[in-house]
Structures are given as C-alpha cells and as structure tokens.
C-alpha cells in the first residue's frame, strides 16, 4: 500500500489548454490524439490536439444552435456521438430553480421550432481522419433534447432524453446500426412521468434521469431525487426494472452517477451537490 501512495504522489502537471478560449469544458473524450471537449455555456464542443500533452492546442470548434448546449459526447473507433439539447439555464437561472423540481411546466412548443429556434437530438461525426471531424448524421427528438449519452461502440447507445409529453428526462435506447441514421429502439420512465398518457407523479423534488452506465444487459441509472434504478435491457425495445432504491428522504437526493464494478460485486453511486452547504444538506457517495 505504501508503494501505491508513493506512486500517486508523483502525479505531475505537464500541460494546459484553454480549449480555444472556451474554458467551460464539462466532459472530455480522447481519440487518436485529439480531445473532444463538450461545453456548458459555449454552445457546442471543442477539438483539442493533445498529441503533445505538454503543448495541447485548440484545433477547432463545432457549434450547435445558439439556444442549445452540447454537454456530453462519446467516441469509439471512427465515430463521435454528441448530444444537443435546449439550454435550460436560459430559463432556470438559479441552481434551486433548475434542480429543485421536475421541468414539467415547459414543453418544446414554448421555445419555437426544433432545428430553427433550437436543436434537440444526437449528432454523429465521422472522426476516421484525426483532427477532421465530419458530421454524417443527426437523430432529432420530439422534445427538448438529450442530456447525456452512453456508448461503447456496439450497436446501441443509451441517453437521457427530455421528450414531449413527459415531466422530465427519461431513459432512451438508440439503435446505431446505421450511424448516419440513428433511430429510437426503446424507452423507459418512472411511472408518473408520462403526463401525456394521464400519469401523475406522487413525489416531490425532481425525478429525472441524469444518465445510465451500462454493463452487459444491465443499465445502472441515476434519477436525481428518484434515486437509483437498475434496468434489464436484454430486450432493447422493452427495458424492465429490476430494482429501485431511493434514500431521499431522509437524505438530500440528487443522485447523479452510478458506477458498477462487476468484478468486485460493487456499485458506487454519487449524489450531486449543486448549492453551498448552507443552502442544501450534505450530499453523499454510496456503496452497494
């Protein structure tokens, strides 16, 4: 153990990039010497050449619609997937307003026409030529867009999607068999979220899928104040709930990320802190 700590202490700073003057990076994927950096406020994503880690340099910026954001991406092989979603911070300008309740008081109709007034969906890029991403496909959704996406190069991707008719983000399965034409394969939501079907929530707080992490045919999904839900996704068209654990109340909620460690039979689940400690209770990381 002493040797491990000694090794960890030798981590050194070697280089820095301001991402082409856009320092609001929130997620990074590196592929063939280039970093793909998504942004919270800049309205798009940046390409950074990191082949020389001591001197990374901006290599391009790829905007989405100015009323949208691209918070998340996934790359594998020759493809890069980037989400596009209406920028909720343009409506909810405080953490309490955005995180405090489900966003069921807004719909895509409130903000105009998709593709003209904002963009909402999944953008696919060909990155077979390093440093020269080329858009080849876009899956538009009938709502406000995708918040996060999980994809490891196989046929299916998995996203959190805010679709018309729902109170907030739900679980969406995307068929990537034809990368130029991704299509929905299946969806799942917590009963009470499908308001267009007459469902009514019986909870307080914000029940919304932040994202899911996939291991085999199991999706470990984090639903903010709705806690942890484990889904059987062997049938991509009909995900099925295996287990639901929620510790809010008595704890503060805001479940953000679930990381399975299958070889150790463990699951690490993190709740997200979004306000100062004098504004919200302490958030925790849980072990299952």
C-alpha positions, -999 to +999 in steps of 0.1 A: +000+000+000+028+024+008+042+020-028+008+029-042+005+061-022+041+070-032+032+065-068+001+086-066+021+114-051+042+116-082+014+129-104+027+160-122+012+189-141+025+188-177+003+210-199-027+232-201-052+243-228-079+270-225-098+250-252-096+277-278-107+304-254-137+283-241-127+272-206-162+258-197-155+222-206-176+197-188-167+164-204-138+150-224-133+120-248-098+114-263-095+096-296-063+092-317-045+121-301-074+146-301-096+156-272-133+162-279-145+187-252-181+194-245-192+228-231-218+240-207-221+276-219-203+280-252-230+263-274-210+235-289-179+214-285-142+220-290-114+199-306-080+200-288-049+185-303-032+166-274-007+146-293+019+166-274+005+166-239+029+194-229+016+217-255-021+210-262-036+234-287-071+242-299-079+226-332-115+237-339-149+245-325-181+229-336-212+249-326-247+237-320-277+260-322-270+292-300-301+284-279-288+249-272-259+232-255-238+201-261-230+188-227-218+152-234-201+131-261-189+096-266-163+084-291-152+049-303-133+039-333-143+061-363-174+077-347-182+105-322-217+110-307-226+144-294-258+153-277-277+185-284-304+200-260-322+232-253-301+252-229-322+251-197-300+276-180-316+302-202-349+295-184-338+284-149-311+309-138-305+295-103-295+261-091-326+259-069-349+266-098-332+241-121-326+212-097-355+218-073-383+202-093-392+185-125-393+207-155-429+197-164-440+233-167-422+237-201-425+220-234-407+223-267-436+244-280-426+271-255-393+278-274-403+277-310-394+252-337-368+225-334-340+230-359-347+267-362-350+281-327-330+254-310-316+219-318-325+187-299-311+153-306-280+133-313-253+144-337-229+118-353-195+127-366-170+107-387-136+110-369-117+085-391-094+113-401-079+125-368-084+162-363-110+165-391-145+156-377-172+154-403-209+154-394-227+125-410-260+121-392-285+136-367-313+120-348-339+147-339-362+140-310-397+153-304-388+173-273-361+194-258-332+171-264-306+147-249-287+154-217-262+126-216-253+096-237-235+062-231-220+043-260-190+020-262-190+012-299-216-015-301-250-013-319-269+006-292-264+039-274-283+050-243-294+085-235-313+106-210-339+124-231-365+151-224-393+142-248-426+160-253-453+145-230-430+137-201-423+155-169-385+153-173-357+132-188-363+095-193-342+065-205-339+062-243-323+033-263-309+044-297-301+019-325-268+028-341-268+001-368-267+029-394-247+057-379-259+082-404-295+074-394-298+066-357-333+056-346-350+051-313-353+014-302-370+017-268-377+039-238-384+036-201-396+060-175-407+060-138-445+056-137-460+090-131-437+108-156-458+103-188-482+131-183-495+129-219-508+095-210-526+108-179-500+097-154-495+119-124-464+119-101-468+111-065-434+125-054-418+158-045-385+171-059-370+163-093-374+128-107-353+128-139-327+105-154-293+121-153-277+092-172-272+055-171-240+034-171-243+001-189-226-032-180-237-061-202-275-062-203-279-041-172-284-003-170-275+014-138-294+046-139-295+077-117-327+096-114-318+126-093-343+128-064-357+095-077-326+076-066-311+045-083-329+023-107-314-009-122-329-019-156-328-052-175-321-041-211-317-075-227-347-066-248-338-032-261-374-024-271-387-031-236-364-022-207-376-037-175-370-026-139-350-050-117-346-028-086-353+007-072-335+022-043-342+057-031-327+073+000-344+107-005-359+113+021-343+113+046-312+122+027-310+151+002-312+132-031-298+145-064-285+111-075-261+118-104-239+088-113-238+050-107-206+032-115-208-007-115-177-027-105-189-061-116-156-079-109-160-068-072-198-071-070-199-035-060-218-004-072-206+032-064-234+058-065-228+095-062-253+122-053-246+157-068-241+188-047-254+218-066-255+245-039-234+257-009-236+236+022-256+264+039-283+261+012-287+223+009-279+192+031-247+173+026-246+150-004-230+116-002-214+088-022-229+054-015-216+018-018-239-011-027 
